[in-house]
Amino acid sequence: MPGSSRSRAYGFVATLQEDANFGRVLAAYGGIFVAGSLAWGIVIDGFEPDRYDYLGAAVCLLGVAVIMFAPRAA
């Protein structure tokens, strides 16, 4: 199965989730994934990020914080 087909299948399966908060969880996972990937590159691969790499990861983590901790009506 080509990569694009896997991506479409993953996206389709995500639409079948019954939890109303699944989109938030998926978005938060994405932000953590970005920052974690950067950390992996630094520690394991010896990648030397520039300030924009750090800024991008910080923006992603800020987005995660907004998604997860914003006050919501019950």
PDB file with one MODEL, atoms N, CA, C and O in Angstrom:
MODEL        1
ATOM      1  N   MET A   1       0.852  -1.176   0.000  1.00  0.00           N
ATOM      2  CA  MET A   1       0.000   0.000   0.000  1.00  0.00           C
ATOM      3  C   MET A   1       0.896   1.236   0.000  1.00  0.00           C
ATOM      4  O   MET A   1       1.689   1.417   0.924  1.00  0.00           O
ATOM      5  N   PRO A   2       0.784   2.076  -1.005  1.00  0.00           N
ATOM      6  CA  PRO A   2       1.620   3.288  -1.058  1.00  0.00           C
ATOM      7  C   PRO A   2       1.352   4.222   0.119  1.00  0.00           C
ATOM      8  O   PRO A   2       0.301   4.164   0.757  1.00  0.00           O
ATOM      9  N   GLY A   3       2.322   5.076   0.386  1.00  0.00           N
ATOM     10  CA  GLY A   3       2.229   5.985   1.517  1.00  0.00           C
ATOM     11  C   GLY A   3       0.998   6.876   1.477  1.00  0.00           C
ATOM     12  O   GLY A   3       0.375   7.120   2.510  1.00  0.00           O
ATOM     13  N   SER A   4       0.645   7.362   0.297  1.00  0.00           N
ATOM     14  CA  SER A   4      -0.525   8.245   0.208  1.00  0.00           C
ATOM     15  C   SER A   4      -1.804   7.499   0.563  1.00  0.00           C
ATOM     16  O   SER A   4      -2.709   8.074   1.169  1.00  0.00           O
ATOM     17  N   SER A   5      -1.888   6.237   0.197  1.00  0.00           N
ATOM     18  CA  SER A   5      -3.061   5.436   0.553  1.00  0.00           C
ATOM     19  C   SER A   5      -3.131   5.221   2.057  1.00  0.00           C
ATOM     20  O   SER A   5      -4.214   5.242   2.643  1.00  0.00           O
ATOM     21  N   ARG A   6      -1.988   5.016   2.675  1.00  0.00           N
ATOM     22  CA  ARG A   6      -1.958   4.862   4.131  1.00  0.00           C
ATOM     23  C   ARG A   6      -2.408   6.136   4.824  1.00  0.00           C
ATOM     24  O   ARG A   6      -3.144   6.089   5.809  1.00  0.00           O
ATOM     25  N   SER A   7      -1.968   7.263   4.312  1.00  0.00           N
ATOM     26  CA  SER A   7      -2.369   8.539   4.901  1.00  0.00           C
ATOM     27  C   SER A   7      -3.876   8.745   4.773  1.00  0.00           C
ATOM     28  O   SER A   7      -4.527   9.186   5.721  1.00  0.00           O
ATOM     29  N   ARG A   8      -4.421   8.434   3.626  1.00  0.00           N
ATOM     30  CA  ARG A   8      -5.875   8.557   3.448  1.00  0.00           C
ATOM     31  C   ARG A   8      -6.615   7.606   4.375  1.00  0.00           C
ATOM     32  O   ARG A   8      -7.624   7.983   4.972  1.00  0.00           O
ATOM     33  N   ALA A   9      -6.130   6.383   4.500  1.00  0.00           N
ATOM     34  CA  ALA A   9      -6.776   5.417   5.382  1.00  0.00           C
ATOM     35  C   ALA A   9      -6.718   5.881   6.833  1.00  0.00           C
ATOM     36  O   ALA A   9      -7.696   5.746   7.568  1.00  0.00           O
ATOM     37  N   TYR A  10      -5.589   6.423   7.242  1.00  0.00           N
ATOM     38  CA  TYR A  10      -5.452   6.937   8.603  1.00  0.00           C
ATOM     39  C   TYR A  10      -6.432   8.087   8.839  1.00  0.00           C
ATOM     40  O   TYR A  10      -7.088   8.146   9.880  1.00  0.00           O
ATOM     41  N   GLY A  11      -6.527   8.986   7.884  1.00  0.00           N
ATOM     42  CA  GLY A  11      -7.469  10.095   8.004  1.00  0.00           C
ATOM     43  C   GLY A  11      -8.911   9.618   8.050  1.00  0.00           C
ATOM     44  O   GLY A  11      -9.723  10.163   8.798  1.00  0.00           O
ATOM     45  N   PHE A  12      -9.234   8.609   7.262  1.00  0.00           N
ATOM     46  CA  PHE A  12     -10.591   8.074   7.260  1.00  0.00           C
ATOM     47  C   PHE A  12     -10.921   7.418   8.592  1.00  0.00           C
ATOM     48  O   PHE A  12     -12.000   7.642   9.142  1.00  0.00           O
ATOM     49  N   VAL A  13     -10.024   6.628   9.106  1.00  0.00           N
ATOM     50  CA  VAL A  13     -10.256   5.961  10.394  1.00  0.00           C
ATOM     51  C   VAL A  13     -10.462   6.995  11.496  1.00  0.00           C
ATOM     52  O   VAL A  13     -11.271   6.783  12.400  1.00  0.00           O
ATOM     53  N   ALA A  14      -9.748   8.097  11.431  1.00  0.00           N
ATOM     54  CA  ALA A  14      -9.904   9.148  12.436  1.00  0.00           C
ATOM     55  C   ALA A  14     -11.318   9.714  12.424  1.00  0.00           C
ATOM     56  O   ALA A  14     -11.813  10.134  13.470  1.00  0.00           O
ATOM     57  N   THR A  15     -11.977   9.736  11.277  1.00  0.00           N
ATOM     58  CA  THR A  15     -13.345  10.271  11.214  1.00  0.00           C
ATOM     59  C   THR A  15     -14.350   9.340  11.872  1.00  0.00           C
ATOM     60  O   THR A  15     -15.473   9.755  12.160  1.00  0.00           O
ATOM     61  N   LEU A  16     -13.976   8.110  12.113  1.00  0.00           N
ATOM     62  CA  LEU A  16     -14.895   7.140  12.719  1.00  0.00           C
ATOM     63  C   LEU A  16     -14.894   7.184  14.245  1.00  0.00           C
ATOM     64  O   LEU A  16     -15.683   6.487  14.882  1.00  0.00           O
ATOM     65  N   GLN A  17     -14.030   7.983  14.827  1.00  0.00           N
ATOM     66  CA  GLN A  17     -13.940   8.047  16.287  1.00  0.00           C
ATOM     67  C   GLN A  17     -15.207   8.688  16.855  1.00  0.00           C
ATOM     68  O   GLN A  17     -15.670   9.712  16.353  1.00  0.00           O
ATOM     69  N   GLU A  18     -15.750   8.094  17.881  1.00  0.00           N
ATOM     70  CA  GLU A  18     -17.005   8.572  18.466  1.00  0.00           C
ATOM     71  C   GLU A  18     -16.789   9.630  19.541  1.00  0.00           C
ATOM     72  O   GLU A  18     -17.718  10.373  19.859  1.00  0.00           O
ATOM     73  N   ASP A  19     -15.603   9.717  20.102  1.00  0.00           N
ATOM     74  CA  ASP A  19     -15.329  10.686  21.161  1.00  0.00           C
ATOM     75  C   ASP A  19     -15.332  12.093  20.571  1.00  0.00           C
ATOM     76  O   ASP A  19     -14.625  12.367  19.602  1.00  0.00           O
ATOM     77  N   ALA A  20     -16.127  12.976  21.156  1.00  0.00           N
ATOM     78  CA  ALA A  20     -16.233  14.351  20.656  1.00  0.00           C
ATOM     79  C   ALA A  20     -14.915  15.106  20.782  1.00  0.00           C
ATOM     80  O   ALA A  20     -14.698  16.082  20.064  1.00  0.00           O
ATOM     81  N   ASN A  21     -14.044  14.681  21.670  1.00  0.00           N
ATOM     82  CA  ASN A  21     -12.768  15.355  21.884  1.00  0.00           C
ATOM     83  C   ASN A  21     -11.627  14.756  21.080  1.00  0.00           C
ATOM     84  O   ASN A  21     -10.476  15.152  21.258  1.00  0.00           O
ATOM     85  N   PHE A  22     -11.920  13.818  20.206  1.00  0.00           N
ATOM     86  CA  PHE A  22     -10.852  13.149  19.463  1.00  0.00           C
ATOM     87  C   PHE A  22     -10.037  14.132  18.630  1.00  0.00           C
ATOM     88  O   PHE A  22      -8.817  13.994  18.539  1.00  0.00           O
ATOM     89  N   GLY A  23     -10.682  15.114  18.028  1.00  0.00           N
ATOM     90  CA  GLY A  23      -9.965  16.098  17.221  1.00  0.00           C
ATOM     91  C   GLY A  23      -8.947  16.861  18.052  1.00  0.00           C
ATOM     92  O   GLY A  23      -7.845  17.150  17.586  1.00  0.00           O
ATOM     93  N   ARG A  24      -9.319  17.184  19.281  1.00  0.00           N
ATOM     94  CA  ARG A  24      -8.382  17.868  20.176  1.00  0.00           C
ATOM     95  C   ARG A  24      -7.209  16.970  20.518  1.00  0.00           C
ATOM     96  O   ARG A  24      -6.058  17.408  20.533  1.00  0.00           O
ATOM     97  N   VAL A  25      -7.505  15.734  20.788  1.00  0.00           N
ATOM     98  CA  VAL A  25      -6.434  14.785  21.119  1.00  0.00           C
ATOM     99  C   VAL A  25      -5.490  14.629  19.935  1.00  0.00           C
ATOM    100  O   VAL A  25      -4.271  14.608  20.110  1.00  0.00           O
ATOM    101  N   LEU A  26      -6.035  14.522  18.751  1.00  0.00           N
ATOM    102  CA  LEU A  26      -5.212  14.362  17.557  1.00  0.00           C
ATOM    103  C   LEU A  26      -4.362  15.606  17.306  1.00  0.00           C
ATOM    104  O   LEU A  26      -3.194  15.489  16.936  1.00  0.00           O
ATOM    105  N   ALA A  27      -4.928  16.785  17.500  1.00  0.00           N
ATOM    106  CA  ALA A  27      -4.173  18.027  17.326  1.00  0.00           C
ATOM    107  C   ALA A  27      -3.052  18.124  18.355  1.00  0.00           C
ATOM    108  O   ALA A  27      -1.932  18.516  18.024  1.00  0.00           O
ATOM    109  N   ALA A  28      -3.350  17.770  19.596  1.00  0.00           N
ATOM    110  CA  ALA A  28      -2.322  17.799  20.639  1.00  0.00           C
ATOM    111  C   ALA A  28      -1.212  16.803  20.322  1.00  0.00           C
ATOM    112  O   ALA A  28      -0.033  17.105  20.503  1.00  0.00           O
ATOM    113  N   TYR A  29      -1.584  15.630  19.855  1.00  0.00           N
ATOM    114  CA  TYR A  29      -0.584  14.638  19.461  1.00  0.00           C
ATOM    115  C   TYR A  29       0.331  15.205  18.376  1.00  0.00           C
ATOM    116  O   TYR A  29       1.543  14.996  18.411  1.00  0.00           O
ATOM    117  N   GLY A  30      -0.247  15.918  17.420  1.00  0.00           N
ATOM    118  CA  GLY A  30       0.545  16.500  16.344  1.00  0.00           C
ATOM    119  C   GLY A  30       1.588  17.469  16.870  1.00  0.00           C
ATOM    120  O   GLY A  30       2.735  17.446  16.424  1.00  0.00           O
ATOM    121  N   GLY A  31       1.206  18.321  17.813  1.00  0.00           N
ATOM    122  CA  GLY A  31       2.154  19.271  18.390  1.00  0.00           C
ATOM    123  C   GLY A  31       3.268  18.588  19.150  1.00  0.00           C
ATOM    124  O   GLY A  31       4.435  18.967  19.041  1.00  0.00           O
ATOM    125  N   ILE A  32       2.902  17.578  19.923  1.00  0.00           N
ATOM    126  CA  ILE A  32       3.909  16.815  20.666  1.00  0.00           C
ATOM    127  C   ILE A  32       4.823  16.076  19.692  1.00  0.00           C
ATOM    128  O   ILE A  32       6.027  15.967  19.927  1.00  0.00           O
ATOM    129  N   PHE A  33       4.257  15.575  18.611  1.00  0.00           N
ATOM    130  CA  PHE A  33       5.049  14.860  17.611  1.00  0.00           C
ATOM    131  C   PHE A  33       6.098  15.782  16.988  1.00  0.00           C
ATOM    132  O   PHE A  33       7.248  15.383  16.805  1.00  0.00           O
ATOM    133  N   VAL A  34       5.703  17.005  16.665  1.00  0.00           N
ATOM    134  CA  VAL A  34       6.647  17.956  16.055  1.00  0.00           C
ATOM    135  C   VAL A  34       7.814  18.228  16.998  1.00  0.00           C
ATOM    136  O   VAL A  34       8.975  18.131  16.602  1.00  0.00           O
ATOM    137  N   ALA A  35       7.501  18.566  18.239  1.00  0.00           N
ATOM    138  CA  ALA A  35       8.555  18.869  19.215  1.00  0.00           C
ATOM    139  C   ALA A  35       9.394  17.626  19.513  1.00  0.00           C
ATOM    140  O   ALA A  35      10.616  17.716  19.633  1.00  0.00           O
ATOM    141  N   GLY A  36       8.753  16.488  19.631  1.00  0.00           N
ATOM    142  CA  GLY A  36       9.484  15.243  19.883  1.00  0.00           C
ATOM    143  C   GLY A  36      10.396  14.864  18.736  1.00  0.00           C
ATOM    144  O   GLY A  36      11.501  14.367  18.954  1.00  0.00           O
ATOM    145  N   SER A  37       9.942  15.096  17.518  1.00  0.00           N
ATOM    146  CA  SER A  37      10.776  14.803  16.354  1.00  0.00           C
ATOM    147  C   SER A  37      12.018  15.686  16.333  1.00  0.00           C
ATOM    148  O   SER A  37      13.112  15.233  15.997  1.00  0.00           O
ATOM    149  N   LEU A  38      11.834  16.945  16.695  1.00  0.00           N
ATOM    150  CA  LEU A  38      12.982  17.848  16.761  1.00  0.00           C
ATOM    151  C   LEU A  38      13.958  17.394  17.842  1.00  0.00           C
ATOM    152  O   LEU A  38      15.170  17.382  17.625  1.00  0.00           O
ATOM    153  N   ALA A  39      13.437  17.027  18.990  1.00  0.00           N
ATOM    154  CA  ALA A  39      14.298  16.541  20.079  1.00  0.00           C
ATOM    155  C   ALA A  39      15.034  15.266  19.658  1.00  0.00           C
ATOM    156  O   ALA A  39      16.223  15.113  19.937  1.00  0.00           O
ATOM    157  N   TRP A  40      14.333  14.363  18.996  1.00  0.00           N
ATOM    158  CA  TRP A  40      14.965  13.135  18.507  1.00  0.00           C
ATOM    159  C   TRP A  40      16.116  13.472  17.562  1.00  0.00           C
ATOM    160  O   TRP A  40      17.205  12.908  17.672  1.00  0.00           O
ATOM    161  N   GLY A  41      15.871  14.385  16.643  1.00  0.00           N
ATOM    162  CA  GLY A  41      16.914  14.780  15.702  1.00  0.00           C
ATOM    163  C   GLY A  41      18.134  15.344  16.403  1.00  0.00           C
ATOM    164  O   GLY A  41      19.265  15.084  15.993  1.00  0.00           O
ATOM    165  N   ILE A  42      17.913  16.116  17.460  1.00  0.00           N
ATOM    166  CA  ILE A  42      19.027  16.701  18.202  1.00  0.00           C
ATOM    167  C   ILE A  42      19.817  15.631  18.934  1.00  0.00           C
ATOM    168  O   ILE A  42      21.041  15.567  18.819  1.00  0.00           O
ATOM    169  N   VAL A  43      19.112  14.784  19.690  1.00  0.00           N
ATOM    170  CA  VAL A  43      19.771  13.807  20.555  1.00  0.00           C
ATOM    171  C   VAL A  43      20.336  12.621  19.770  1.00  0.00           C
ATOM    172  O   VAL A  43      21.474  12.211  19.998  1.00  0.00           O
ATOM    173  N   ILE A  44      19.562  12.083  18.867  1.00  0.00           N
ATOM    174  CA  ILE A  44      19.948  10.839  18.192  1.00  0.00           C
ATOM    175  C   ILE A  44      20.730  11.097  16.901  1.00  0.00           C
ATOM    176  O   ILE A  44      21.730  10.430  16.634  1.00  0.00           O
ATOM    177  N   ASP A  45      20.278  12.053  16.113  1.00  0.00           N
ATOM    178  CA  ASP A  45      20.874  12.258  14.796  1.00  0.00           C
ATOM    179  C   ASP A  45      21.917  13.368  14.745  1.00  0.00           C
ATOM    180  O   ASP A  45      22.561  13.564  13.715  1.00  0.00           O
ATOM    181  N   GLY A  46      22.090  14.090  15.838  1.00  0.00           N
ATOM    182  CA  GLY A  46      23.064  15.165  15.851  1.00  0.00           C
ATOM    183  C   GLY A  46      22.641  16.389  15.044  1.00  0.00           C
ATOM    184  O   GLY A  46      23.484  17.183  14.626  1.00  0.00           O
ATOM    185  N   PHE A  47      21.343  16.540  14.827  1.00  0.00           N
ATOM    186  CA  PHE A  47      20.812  17.679  14.084  1.00  0.00           C
ATOM    187  C   PHE A  47      21.027  18.957  14.887  1.00  0.00           C
ATOM    188  O   PHE A  47      20.836  18.978  16.103  1.00  0.00           O
ATOM    189  N   GLU A  48      21.422  20.009  14.201  1.00  0.00           N
ATOM    190  CA  GLU A  48      21.629  21.297  14.863  1.00  0.00           C
ATOM    191  C   GLU A  48      20.549  22.273  14.385  1.00  0.00           C
ATOM    192  O   GLU A  48      20.687  22.890  13.329  1.00  0.00           O
ATOM    193  N   PRO A  49      19.475  22.408  15.167  1.00  0.00           N
ATOM    194  CA  PRO A  49      18.377  23.277  14.750  1.00  0.00           C
ATOM    195  C   PRO A  49      18.758  24.754  14.829  1.00  0.00           C
ATOM    196  O   PRO A  49      19.626  25.146  15.609  1.00  0.00           O
ATOM    197  N   ASP A  50      18.098  25.553  14.015  1.00  0.00           N
ATOM    198  CA  ASP A  50      18.299  26.997  14.111  1.00  0.00           C
ATOM    199  C   ASP A  50      17.149  27.586  14.939  1.00  0.00           C
ATOM    200  O   ASP A  50      16.285  26.859  15.428  1.00  0.00           O
ATOM    201  N   ARG A  51      17.157  28.883  15.083  1.00  0.00           N
ATOM    202  CA  ARG A  51      16.163  29.517  15.949  1.00  0.00           C
ATOM    203  C   ARG A  51      14.747  29.323  15.421  1.00  0.00           C
ATOM    204  O   ARG A  51      13.796  29.298  16.202  1.00  0.00           O
ATOM    205  N   TYR A  52      14.599  29.186  14.119  1.00  0.00           N
ATOM    206  CA  TYR A  52      13.267  28.983  13.554  1.00  0.00           C
ATOM    207  C   TYR A  52      12.740  27.578  13.837  1.00  0.00           C
ATOM    208  O   TYR A  52      11.533  27.389  13.983  1.00  0.00           O
ATOM    209  N   ASP A  53      13.613  26.616  13.914  1.00  0.00           N
ATOM    210  CA  ASP A  53      13.199  25.271  14.325  1.00  0.00           C
ATOM    211  C   ASP A  53      12.663  25.314  15.754  1.00  0.00           C
ATOM    212  O   ASP A  53      11.596  24.774  16.045  1.00  0.00           O
ATOM    213  N   TYR A  54      13.413  25.959  16.634  1.00  0.00           N
ATOM    214  CA  TYR A  54      12.967  26.081  18.023  1.00  0.00           C
ATOM    215  C   TYR A  54      11.666  26.884  18.130  1.00  0.00           C
ATOM    216  O   TYR A  54      10.762  26.527  18.886  1.00  0.00           O
ATOM    217  N   LEU A  55      11.591  27.955  17.374  1.00  0.00           N
ATOM    218  CA  LEU A  55      10.390  28.782  17.393  1.00  0.00           C
ATOM    219  C   LEU A  55       9.180  27.987  16.905  1.00  0.00           C
ATOM    220  O   LEU A  55       8.107  28.056  17.503  1.00  0.00           O
ATOM    221  N   GLY A  56       9.351  27.248  15.841  1.00  0.00           N
ATOM    222  CA  GLY A  56       8.260  26.426  15.313  1.00  0.00           C
ATOM    223  C   GLY A  56       7.790  25.385  16.320  1.00  0.00           C
ATOM    224  O   GLY A  56       6.588  25.180  16.494  1.00  0.00           O
ATOM    225  N   ALA A  57       8.739  24.729  16.982  1.00  0.00           N
ATOM    226  CA  ALA A  57       8.372  23.738  17.996  1.00  0.00           C
ATOM    227  C   ALA A  57       7.659  24.412  19.169  1.00  0.00           C
ATOM    228  O   ALA A  57       6.706  23.861  19.719  1.00  0.00           O
ATOM    229  N   ALA A  58       8.119  25.595  19.546  1.00  0.00           N
ATOM    230  CA  ALA A  58       7.475  26.324  20.645  1.00  0.00           C
ATOM    231  C   ALA A  58       6.051  26.721  20.269  1.00  0.00           C
ATOM    232  O   ALA A  58       5.143  26.629  21.095  1.00  0.00           O
ATOM    233  N   VAL A  59       5.853  27.158  19.037  1.00  0.00           N
ATOM    234  CA  VAL A  59       4.503  27.507  18.574  1.00  0.00           C
ATOM    235  C   VAL A  59       3.597  26.275  18.632  1.00  0.00           C
ATOM    236  O   VAL A  59       2.446  26.364  19.058  1.00  0.00           O
ATOM    237  N   CYS A  60       4.119  25.138  18.204  1.00  0.00           N
ATOM    238  CA  CYS A  60       3.331  23.903  18.252  1.00  0.00           C
ATOM    239  C   CYS A  60       2.949  23.553  19.688  1.00  0.00           C
ATOM    240  O   CYS A  60       1.802  23.196  19.955  1.00  0.00           O
ATOM    241  N   LEU A  61       3.903  23.652  20.612  1.00  0.00           N
ATOM    242  CA  LEU A  61       3.617  23.327  22.003  1.00  0.00           C
ATOM    243  C   LEU A  61       2.663  24.343  22.631  1.00  0.00           C
ATOM    244  O   LEU A  61       1.840  23.983  23.473  1.00  0.00           O
ATOM    245  N   LEU A  62       2.767  25.589  22.234  1.00  0.00           N
ATOM    246  CA  LEU A  62       1.808  26.592  22.703  1.00  0.00           C
ATOM    247  C   LEU A  62       0.409  26.238  22.199  1.00  0.00           C
ATOM    248  O   LEU A  62      -0.570  26.341  22.938  1.00  0.00           O
ATOM    249  N   GLY A  63       0.327  25.826  20.956  1.00  0.00           N
ATOM    250  CA  GLY A  63      -0.957  25.376  20.408  1.00  0.00           C
ATOM    251  C   GLY A  63      -1.519  24.200  21.182  1.00  0.00           C
ATOM    252  O   GLY A  63      -2.721  24.146  21.445  1.00  0.00           O
ATOM    253  N   VAL A  64      -0.662  23.258  21.551  1.00  0.00           N
ATOM    254  CA  VAL A  64      -1.103  22.119  22.363  1.00  0.00           C
ATOM    255  C   VAL A  64      -1.669  22.613  23.692  1.00  0.00           C
ATOM    256  O   VAL A  64      -2.718  22.145  24.135  1.00  0.00           O
ATOM    257  N   ALA A  65      -0.976  23.559  24.327  1.00  0.00           N
ATOM    258  CA  ALA A  65      -1.433  24.088  25.611  1.00  0.00           C
ATOM    259  C   ALA A  65      -2.794  24.760  25.475  1.00  0.00           C
ATOM    260  O   ALA A  65      -3.661  24.591  26.332  1.00  0.00           O
ATOM    261  N   VAL A  66      -2.985  25.522  24.400  1.00  0.00           N
ATOM    262  CA  VAL A  66      -4.267  26.179  24.189  1.00  0.00           C
ATOM    263  C   VAL A  66      -5.360  25.133  23.989  1.00  0.00           C
ATOM    264  O   VAL A  66      -6.432  25.229  24.587  1.00  0.00           O
ATOM    265  N   ILE A  67      -5.094  24.153  23.166  1.00  0.00           N
ATOM    266  CA  ILE A  67      -6.084  23.108  22.894  1.00  0.00           C
ATOM    267  C   ILE A  67      -6.438  22.339  24.168  1.00  0.00           C
ATOM    268  O   ILE A  67      -7.612  22.086  24.435  1.00  0.00           O
ATOM    269  N   MET A  68      -5.442  21.975  24.939  1.00  0.00           N
ATOM    270  CA  MET A  68      -5.695  21.104  26.095  1.00  0.00           C
ATOM    271  C   MET A  68      -6.195  21.845  27.336  1.00  0.00           C
ATOM    272  O   MET A  68      -6.947  21.276  28.128  1.00  0.00           O
ATOM    273  N   PHE A  69      -5.794  23.096  27.517  1.00  0.00           N
ATOM    274  CA  PHE A  69      -6.085  23.762  28.792  1.00  0.00           C
ATOM    275  C   PHE A  69      -7.021  24.956  28.688  1.00  0.00           C
ATOM    276  O   PHE A  69      -7.272  25.617  29.696  1.00  0.00           O
ATOM    277  N   ALA A  70      -7.539  25.253  27.520  1.00  0.00           N
ATOM    278  CA  ALA A  70      -8.472  26.371  27.391  1.00  0.00           C
ATOM    279  C   ALA A  70      -9.746  26.047  28.159  1.00  0.00           C
ATOM    280  O   ALA A  70     -10.227  24.915  28.111  1.00  0.00           O
ATOM    281  N   PRO A  71     -10.299  27.037  28.870  1.00  0.00           N
ATOM    282  CA  PRO A  71     -11.541  26.780  29.593  1.00  0.00           C
ATOM    283  C   PRO A  71     -12.689  26.549  28.597  1.00  0.00           C
ATOM    284  O   PRO A  71     -12.807  27.246  27.589  1.00  0.00           O
ATOM    285  N   ARG A  72     -13.501  25.584  28.899  1.00  0.00           N
ATOM    286  CA  ARG A  72     -14.623  25.237  28.015  1.00  0.00           C
ATOM    287  C   ARG A  72     -15.889  25.077  28.848  1.00  0.00           C
ATOM    288  O   ARG A  72     -15.846  24.744  30.033  1.00  0.00           O
ATOM    289  N   ALA A  73     -16.988  25.318  28.204  1.00  0.00           N
ATOM    290  CA  ALA A  73     -18.270  25.087  28.880  1.00  0.00           C
ATOM    291  C   ALA A  73     -18.462  23.587  29.065  1.00  0.00           C
ATOM    292  O   ALA A  73     -18.097  22.784  28.207  1.00  0.00           O
ATOM    293  N   ALA A  74     -19.031  23.239  30.180  1.00  0.00           N
ATOM    294  CA  ALA A  74     -19.213  21.812  30.495  1.00  0.00           C
ATOM    295  C   ALA A  74     -20.235  21.149  29.667  1.00  0.00           C
ATOM    296  O   ALA A  74     -20.483  19.954  29.831  1.00  0.00           O
TER     297      ALA A  74
ENDMDL
END
